[in-house]
Amino acid sequence: MNIAISSATGVLLRRSQVRWRLAWENELQLSDHIDLSEFFRKTYGPTGAFNAKPFEGNRSWAGARPELRAIGYDSGGVAAHMGLLRRFIKVGAADLLVAELGLYAVRPDLEGLGISHAIRAMHPVLQDLGVPFGFGTVRHALQKHVARLGRHGLATIVSGVRVRSTHPDVYLNLQPTRVEDVLVVVLPIGRSISDWPTGTIIDRNGPGL
């Protein structure tokens, strides 16, 4: 899938040359994992050495492993990435099937590419999967970026909700679960946003993407 943005400037021209590939996890080759691992280390590394650590040893995931990926490529290789995993979460007292979106990253020279492009690449698949909602979490610092999704009618930001997840590994100095104060992003797919359950705690019952 190609997403084109016409522009005369060099930066926007590079964005227009990003080609999106939708790949199920079983379709990825060893070379794909190696390329993605390097991409994540370089992308997450500047935000802190600990953030790049999960991607050592050619590992191309940090927490839960995606089942489907949207991978953006350009002439420089991997340019952007977003993962998808269907799972049941608990919102308040309600069990809910969602397609969780996460493991989003974009190469530093293409930071203006925007999360909305990855969402658009994923959206037809979300509809084909027949899930009621897409679901993701982002840091409060990214609120302006995800707010654009709302303006385009793609998603709704749910604030005032904390998310409880397990750590991807066992750490002797940490509790097995953690609770995060994050922004919850909901994409109505098969159901209306009015059908999203109310609750102040969302349980992943597993690690996030």
Backbone as a ProteinNet text record, in pm:
[ID]
protein_1_A
[PRIMARY]
MNIAISSATGVLLRRSQVRWRLAWENELQLSDHIDLSEFFRKTYGPTGAFNAKPFEGNRSWAGARPELRAIGYDSGGVAAHMGLLRRFIKVGAADLLVAELGLYAVRPDLEGLGISHAIRAMHPVLQDLGVPFGFGTVRHALQKHVARLGRHGLATIVSGVRVRSTHPDVYLNLQPTRVEDVLVVVLPIGRSISDWPTGTIIDRNGPGL
[TERTIARY]
84.7	0	88.1	65.8	140.5	55.1	116.2	48.2	126.3	68.5	140.9	100.3	199	176.6	250.7	177	242.5	298.4	424.9	488.6	613.7	650.7	772	892.8	872.1	985.1	1049	1178.2	1250.3	1197.5	1164.4	1118.3	985.9	891.2	761.8	772.3	866.6	886.6	930.8	1019.8	1064.3	947.3	857.5	741.2	654.4	641.1	555.4	610.4	738.9	800.9	798.7	733.7	720.9	613.7	648.8	559.3	527.2	400.3	358	336.7	393.1	376.7	303.1	194.8	121.9	164.4	221	278.5	235.2	183.1	156.7	289.8	291.7	417.1	482.6	403.1	459.1	521.1	489.9	544.2	682.3	721.4	849.6	965.2	1067.6	1188	1290.7	1395.7	1500.9	1556.5	1573.9	1627.8	1535.2	1404	1309.5	1329	1342.6	1361.4	1492.6	1595.8	1725	1713.9	1649.3	1633.3	1547.7	1439.2	1350.9	1420.2	1496.2	1568.5	1664.3	1737.3	1829.9	1752.3	1640.5	1557.1	1507.8	1459.8	1408.8	1521	1636.4	1747.3	1786.5	1792.7	1831.1	1721.8	1595.5	1483.8	1460	1462.7	1435.4	1560	1677.3	1801.2	1817.3	1789.7	1805	1713	1604.6	1513.8	1560.5	1668.9	1722.1	1774.1	1891	1953.2	1862.3	1787.4	1698.7	1588.6	1544.7	1437.1	1481.5	1610.7	1662	1697.4	1711.7	1759.3	1672.4	1537	1456.2	1485.4	1545.9	1565.7	1705.2	1778.6	1908.3	1889.2	1993.5	1986.3	1891.7	1874.9	1789.5	1642.2	1601.3	1460.4	1385.6	1270.5	1197.4	1066.6	1059.1	943.8	993.8	913.1	956.9	879.4	748.2	663.7	592.8	460	386.1	429.3	426	469.4	350.3	365.7	253.3	216.4	93.9	56	53.4	42.9	41.9	119.1	191.5	271.1	244.8	242.4	248.1	388.8	464.3	603.5	619	669.2	693.4	837.8	856.6	990.6	1009.9	1133.2	1170.9	1309.9	1375.7	1507.1	1611.1	1585.2	1679	1651.7	1552.7	1519	1391.4	1388.9	1270.5	1255.5	1137.2	1111.8	1014.9	921.1	820.1	762.6	696.8	642.9	527.2	428.5	322.7	279.1	261	220.1	74.5	15.4	-124.2	-132.9	-214.2	-237.4	-381	-458	-593.2	-585.3	-663.7	-662.2	-790.3	-819.6	-928.3	-868.8	-924.1	-886.9	-1009.5	-986.9	-1098	-1105.8	-1217	-1241.6	-1344	-1296.8	-1385.3	-1418.3	-1545.5	-1588.1	-1618.1	-1598.6	-1638	-1518.6	-1533	-1432.9	-1461.2	-1355.1	-1375.1	-1266.2	-1309.5	-1215.1	-1169.6	-1037.5	-982.2	-866.8	-832.4	-706.5	-612.5	-517.4	-426.1	-322.3	-300	-198.5	-85.7	35.6	149.2	278.7	388	521.3	537.1	488.9	497	632.3	692.2	819.2	832.9	904	933.4	1078	1146.9	1286.7	1300.6	1402.6	1413.8	1404	1456.9	1451.6	1313.2	1220.4	1084	982.2	1022.6	933.6	802.6	801.7	677.4	582.5	623.3	537.2	403.4	405.3	281.1	223.9	172.2	111.3	-14.3	-78.2	-202.6	-181.3	-61.3	-34.4	-28.7	31.8	36.4	-103.5	-184.9	-322.7	-400.5	-381.6	-452.6	-409.5	-282.7	-235.6	-300.2	-325	-383.2	-535.3	-599.8	-745	-821.1	-785	-858.8	-848.2	-733.4	-717.1	-804.4	-810.5	-896.7	-1041.2	-1084.1	-1220.4	-1238.8	-1139.3	-1148.1	-1149	-1077.3	-1072.3	-1204.2	-1286	-1416.5	-1412.7	-1305.6	-1297.4	-1386.2	-1443.3	-1526.8	-1447.9	-1325.2	-1246.6	-1098.5	-1029.5	-884.8	-852.7	-737.2	-702.9	-553.2	-513.3	-371.2	-351.1	-228.8	-195.5	-74.3	-74	38.4	69	191.2	229.7	156.8	134.2	64.8	139.3	271.2	349.6	311.9	247.1	210.3	65.6	1.8	-140.9	-168.4	-83.3	-106.2	-101	-12	1.7	-122.8	-171.4	-287.3	-416.5	-414.8	-535.4	-574.9	-476.6	-508.1	-596.3	-581.6	-666.2	-812	-836.9	-973	-1031.5	-948.2	-996.9	-1033.8	-970.6	-1002.3	-1106.1	-1161	-1265.2	-1216.2	-1084.9	-1029.7	-1030.2	-1020.9	-1002	-1053.3	-1071.5	-1111.7	-1011.9	-968.8	-879.5	-963.1	-937.1	-1005.6	-905.3	-929.7	-838.5	-894.1	-813.5	-856.7	-865.3	-793.7	-795	-652.5	-632.4	-502.3	-505.2	-388.5	-378.9	-282.2	-330	-248.2	-201.5	-70.6	-9.1	91.7	127.6	237.4	367.9	477.6	608.7	633.8	705.1	731.1	822.6	899.6	989.2	971.8	1031	1026.5	1150.4	1127.6	1236.7	1226.3	1334.4	1331.6	1310.1	1340.5	1327.4	1199.8	1109.8	986.5	866.5	751.8	626.9	593.6	521.1	494.9	404.9	329.8	244.5	281.2	240.9	261.8	135.4	108.5	-7.4	43.8	-4.1	44.9	-66.6	-32.1	-122	-92.2	-172.8	-147.4	-275.4	-261.5	-378.8	-422.2	-548.7	-604.6	-665	-626.1	-675.2	-765.5	-889.3	-988.7	-1030.4	-1026.2	-1070.3	-1198.9	-1311.7	-1435.1	-1426.6	-1439.7	-1430.1	-1564.4	-1601.5	-1729.5	-1841	-1808.5	-1908.6	-1883.5	-1983.3	-1972.2	-1892.3	-1830.7	-1754.9	-1846.3	-1974.7	-2068.2	-2080.7	-2037.1	-2041.8	-1917.3	-1818.1	-1697.1	-1733.5	-1696.3	-1736.9	-1672.1	-1736.6	-1680.5	-1597.6	-1497.1	-1410.4	-1286.1	-1228.5	-1107.4	-981	-996.7	-883.6	-905.7	-804.3	-806.1	-698.5	-737.8	-643.4	-609.6	-481.3	-437.1	-428.3	-397.1	-369.8	-260.5	-159.4	-44.5	39	153.6	235.2	179.8	203.6	164.7	257.5	217.6	303.3	424.3
-119.1	0	123.8	214.1	339	453	543.2	662.7	781.4	855.5	963.1	1097.2	1183.1	1320.6	1407.9	1483	1565.2	1691.5	1720.1	1840	1868.3	1994.6	2033	2032.3	2024.4	2028.5	1891.5	1891.2	1765.8	1672	1727.4	1641.6	1575.9	1653.5	1597	1502.2	1527.1	1436.3	1300.5	1299.7	1171.8	1098.3	1173.6	1109.9	1044.8	1111.3	1059.6	931.2	906	787.1	668	683.9	572.3	475.8	347.6	242.8	151.7	127.8	48.7	-96.9	-184.1	-328.2	-382.6	-456.5	-521.9	-668.2	-712.2	-846.9	-916.8	-1038.9	-1122.4	-1171.3	-1200.3	-1235.1	-1357.9	-1454.4	-1575.2	-1549.2	-1434.8	-1402.6	-1337.1	-1292.6	-1224	-1321.9	-1283.3	-1363.1	-1317.3	-1396.3	-1360.2	-1222.3	-1194	-1062.9	-949.2	-974.8	-872.7	-840.5	-945.3	-924.2	-850.8	-885	-818.7	-670	-640.6	-500.8	-422.6	-484.4	-415.9	-395	-494	-480.5	-361.6	-349.5	-237.1	-104.9	-105.5	14.6	59.2	-34.9	0	48.1	-16.1	28.4	171.5	204.4	338.8	440.2	396.5	488.1	513	405.4	418.6	453.2	424.2	449.6	592.5	693.4	832.5	870.1	793.7	824.1	761.7	683	619	480.5	446.2	317.5	201.5	217.4	109.6	82.5	187.3	170.5	90.7	91.8	15.7	-127.7	-153.7	-284.2	-402.1	-390.1	-505.3	-554.9	-470.7	-506.5	-561.5	-592.6	-656	-800.2	-856	-994.4	-1015.5	-912.8	-918.8	-941.4	-905.5	-916.3	-794.5	-817.6	-708.8	-676.4	-706.2	-670.1	-640.6	-566.6	-524	-593.1	-600.8	-665.4	-783.6	-769.7	-872.1	-868.6	-983.3	-990.5	-963.8	-875.6	-846.9	-969.5	-972	-1074.9	-1018.4	-886.6	-819.9	-689.3	-654.2	-531	-448.9	-318.2	-224.6	-167.5	-194.4	-152.9	-57.6	61.4	159	151.6	152.1	145.7	264.3	308.9	402.4	363.2	451.6	417.6	393.2	438.6	418.3	293.5	214.8	92.3	110.1	55.3	67	212.3	268.5	409.1	425.7	332.5	344.7	206.2	193.6	63.3	81.5	-6.5	-17.8	-163.5	-215.1	-353	-362.3	-480.1	-506.7	-643.3	-651.1	-777.9	-780.1	-882.5	-898.5	-961.5	-904.8	-956.2	-911.6	-978.2	-934.3	-851.9	-733.5	-650.9	-637.5	-595.2	-571.3	-422.1	-361.8	-220.1	-211.1	-168.6	-176.9	-322.6	-358.6	-497.3	-570.7	-504.3	-561.5	-619.3	-743.4	-802.1	-755	-716.2	-654.5	-699.1	-745.1	-777.8	-649.4	-633.6	-518.1	-564.8	-480.9	-496.8	-391.4	-433.8	-336.6	-293.8	-163.5	-106.4	-51.8	-79.9	-32.4	-56.4	-45.2	-59.7	34.1	157.5	257	326	340.8	413.1	469.1	580.4	640.2	687.4	670.6	709.6	859.9	901.3	1042.3	1142.4	1109.7	1206.1	1216.9	1130.5	1133.7	1155.1	1218.7	1232.7	1300.4	1384.9	1449.6	1358.7	1234.7	1141.1	1126.2	1118.5	1118.7	981.4	961.1	833.8	807.8	913.8	896.1	816.1	825.6	749.4	599.8	562.8	421.7	370.9	452.9	413.6	392	480.5	465.2	338.4	302.8	179.1	57.1	65.6	-45.4	-52.1	60.1	69.2	-32.4	-52.9	-153.8	-293.6	-325.4	-456.8	-467.5	-361.4	-361.6	-389	-329.1	-352.7	-497.2	-552.3	-690.6	-789.1	-756.4	-845.5	-846.8	-744.7	-741.6	-715.3	-654.3	-625.1	-504.3	-498.8	-383.4	-253.6	-265.6	-145.8	-171.1	-66.9	-61.8	8.8	-23.3	27.6	48.7	158	181.7	280.5	290.5	385.8	467	594.1	680.9	768.1	818.7	911.8	1044.2	1114.1	1243	1341.7	1325.5	1416.8	1406.9	1296.9	1276.7	1314.3	1382.1	1412.5	1491.9	1590.2	1671.5	1586.9	1486.3	1401.4	1316.3	1254.1	1165.3	1244.8	1370.9	1453.4	1468.9	1463.4	1474	1359.7	1243.1	1129.1	1161	1231	1268.5	1365.7	1458.2	1557	1491.9	1379.3	1307	1197.7	1190.8	1093.2	951	932.6	797.8	742.4	828.7	779.7	881	832.7	915.9	894.8	1001.9	993.5	984	881	861.7	893.5	998.1	1037.6	995.5	1010.9	976.3	827.3	748.9	603.3	554.8	464.7	402.9	261.3	215.5	85.3	-3.2	-122.8	-217.8	-327.9	-352.6	-451.4	-534	-648.5	-726.1	-682.9	-699.4	-681.4	-797.5	-773.5	-882.6	-990.4	-957	-1053.9	-1043.3	-1137.6	-1136.6	-1064.8	-964.4	-889	-902.1	-943.4	-967.9	-840	-725.6	-598.4	-523.6	-585.3	-519.4	-609.4	-547.1	-621.2	-674.4	-783.7	-841	-756.3	-661.6	-574.5	-428.7	-345	-201.3	-128.8	-13.7	68	200.3	236.4	355.6	457.9	583.3	694.4	739.4	694.3	718.5	766.8	809.4	840.8	715.4	682.4	567.4	616.5	554	589.7	477.2	509.5	410.6	440.8	338.9	350.8	271.2	336	261.2	190.9	60.4	-16.4	-82.1	-181.2	-249.1	-196.5	-112	-56.7	91.7	159.8	303.2	329.9	447.4	485.3	491.7	512.2	515.2	378.5	272.4	137.5	103.6	192.4	167	167.7	63.6	56.5	166.7	202	299.6	227.7	293.4	236.9	321.2	322.1	402.1	317.5	185.6	95.1	1.1	-12.3	-111.4	-214.9	-340.1	-449.6	-515.1	-512.6	-584.6	-734.3	-768.7	-909	-966.3	-889	-927.4	-803.3	-818.4	-701	-625.1	-495.8	-416.1	-440.3	-390.9	-402.5	-310.6
0	0	0	-92.3	-99.2	-47.4	27	73.7	20.5	-69.8	-137.2	-80.2	-61.9	-20.2	-119.5	-200.1	-301.3	-237.7	-267.3	-214.2	-293.3	-297.7	-368	-276.1	-145.5	-53.2	-42	-6.1	1.9	107.8	225.7	334.1	298.1	247.9	213.3	95	7.3	-103.9	-53	47.4	104.1	169.5	233.6	294.4	187.5	72.8	-33.6	-92.7	-72.1	-128.4	-33.4	81.4	174.8	123	114.5	67.6	186.6	210.5	325.4	285.9	364.4	347	469	446.5	554.2	557.1	669.1	676.5	804.2	789.6	905.4	961.8	1090.2	1156.7	1092.8	1051.5	990.1	852.4	794.7	663.4	671	789.4	803.1	793.8	722.2	709.7	814.2	831.4	925.9	893.7	765.4	725.7	768	767.5	811.4	959	1041.4	1184.5	1212.9	1138.5	1156.8	1122.1	1008.5	966.6	1066.2	1112.9	1207.3	1341.5	1386.1	1512.1	1507.1	1398.8	1383.6	1378.7	1306.4	1296.6	1434.3	1515.7	1648.6	1741.3	1734.1	1820.1	1787.3	1658.3	1618	1648.5	1643	1665	1813.2	1892.2	2034.7	2115.6	2061	2133.9	2182.3	2097.2	2142.4	2257.7	2281.3	2391.6	2522.3	2517.2	2637.2	2605.2	2658.7	2628.4	2667.3	2776.9	2822	2720.3	2648.8	2551.5	2429.4	2401.1	2287.5	2325.2	2454.7	2500.8	2456.3	2456.3	2415.2	2274.8	2190.9	2051.2	2023.7	2129.1	2109.9	2064.4	2005.1	1959.8	1844	1759.3	1640.8	1674	1795.7	1834.5	1781.6	1717.5	1652.9	1726.1	1853.6	1934.8	2075.7	2153.1	2286.3	2396.6	2382.4	2483.2	2421	2407.3	2333.5	2187.1	2124.6	1984.7	1891.6	1794.1	1702.8	1620.4	1571.8	1474.6	1333.4	1323.7	1194.3	1207.9	1103	1105.1	979.6	998.4	886.3	886.9	782.8	774.4	656.9	686	580.4	533.8	403	343.9	250.5	241.4	136.3	87.9	15.4	-40.4	68.1	191	301.3	382.4	342.5	416.4	497	617.2	702	745.9	723.4	755.2	871.1	887.4	992.8	1020.8	1136.1	1175.7	1271.8	1260.1	1359.7	1366.7	1489.2	1507.6	1551.7	1529.3	1566.2	1632.2	1737.2	1807.2	1856.5	1814	1867.7	2006.3	2099.8	2236	2307	2418.3	2504.5	2617.5	2637.9	2751.6	2841.2	2962.9	3055	3082.4	3043.9	3067.2	3179.7	3297.2	3412.5	3439.1	3431.2	3453.1	3322.9	3208.9	3080	3005.6	2958.5	2869.3	2727.7	2656.4	2526.2	2429.4	2311.8	2205.5	2137.1	2124.2	2054.3	1965.7	1872.2	1799.1	1854.7	1937.2	1996.5	1894	1886	1798.5	1884.2	1845.9	1922.6	1848.6	1920.3	1863.4	1743.3	1763.7	1657.5	1663.3	1549.3	1540.2	1400	1390.1	1260.5	1262.5	1152.3	1143.6	1170.4	1244.7	1285.1	1170.9	1052.8	943.4	880.9	925.4	872.3	983.5	1092.4	1207.6	1172.7	1071.7	1031.8	957.3	933.3	861	931.5	1065.1	1141	1163.5	1284.4	1321	1239.4	1190	1115.1	988.3	928.2	806.4	835.1	947.8	985.6	1016.9	1083.8	1113.5	984.4	887.5	760.5	688.3	700.8	638.8	704.3	834.6	909.6	897.5	872.3	885	799.7	671.7	593.9	654.6	713.1	775.5	899.5	978.7	1096.9	1056.8	948.3	901.6	855.6	785.8	739.4	856.1	964.6	1079.8	1156.8	1138.1	1202	1350.8	1401.3	1544.2	1575.2	1695.3	1727.5	1743.7	1798.5	1825.1	1800.5	1757.1	1768.3	1899	1956.7	2089.2	2095.8	2158.4	2178.6	2291.8	2338.8	2443.9	2400	2437.8	2406.1	2526.2	2531.2	2636.7	2617.6	2728.4	2722.2	2632.7	2620.3	2537.5	2389.7	2350.4	2210.3	2182.5	2275.8	2260.5	2133.3	2101.5	1982.2	1855.2	1857	1737.5	1716.7	1824	1808	1797.5	1841.1	1828.5	1682.3	1592.4	1449.4	1403.5	1467.3	1431.1	1458.3	1569.5	1602.7	1502.3	1456	1359.2	1226.6	1197	1073.5	1096.4	1217.3	1246.3	1260.8	1277.2	1285.8	1427.4	1527.6	1663.5	1764.6	1887	2000	2112.6	2176.2	2290.7	2417.5	2497.4	2624.9	2735.3	2810.1	2916.8	3051.9	3155.5	3290.2	3314.9	3235.9	3248.5	3268.3	3361.6	3379.9	3323.5	3277.8	3212.4	3290.1	3325.5	3399.7	3305.4	3306.2	3217.3	3294.9	3240	3296.5	3230.5	3302.4	3240.8	3144.4	3035.9	2940.5	2996	3100.3	3164	3315.4	3387.5	3533.3	3585.4	3670.2	3730.2	3881.6	3945.6	4089.4	4169.7	4112	4183.9	4148.9	4070.9	4030	4053.9	4078.3	4083.5	3943.5	3933	3799.8	3711.9	3771.7	3691.2	3715.1	3621.9	3636.8	3591.8	3650.8	3616.1	3560.5	3442.9	3375.5	3355.1	3374.3	3344.7	3202.4	3107.8	2966.2	2899.8	2775.2	2694.5	2620.7	2631.1	2560.6	2429.6	2320.7	2188.2	2138.9	2105.7	2062.4	1919.2	1835	1697	1680.1	1659.5	1634.2	1498.7	1498.5	1374.3	1343.1	1423.4	1401.4	1488.4	1585	1675.9	1697.9	1747.4	1771.6	1897.9	1903.9	2022.7	2144.9	2123.7	2237.2	2303.5	2234.6	2291	2371.3	2374.5	2452.9	2601.2	2675.3	2816.2	2899.3	3008.5	3100.5	3205.6	3254.6	3357.9	3369.5	3486.6	3510.3	3504.2	3495.1	3482	3365	3280.6	3173.1	3203.8	3206.4	3227.6	3095.4	3061.6	2941.7	2968.8	3093.6	3128.7	3040.9	3020.7	2940.1	2915.1	2851.7	2819.2	2701.1	2698.8	2583.4	2467.3	2350.4	2231.9	2248.5
[MASK]
+++++++++++++++++++++++++++++++++++++++++++++++++++++++++++++++++++++++++++++++++++++++++++++++++++++++++++++++++++++++++++++++++++++++++++++++++++++++++++++++++++++++++++++++++++++++++++++++++++++++++++++++++

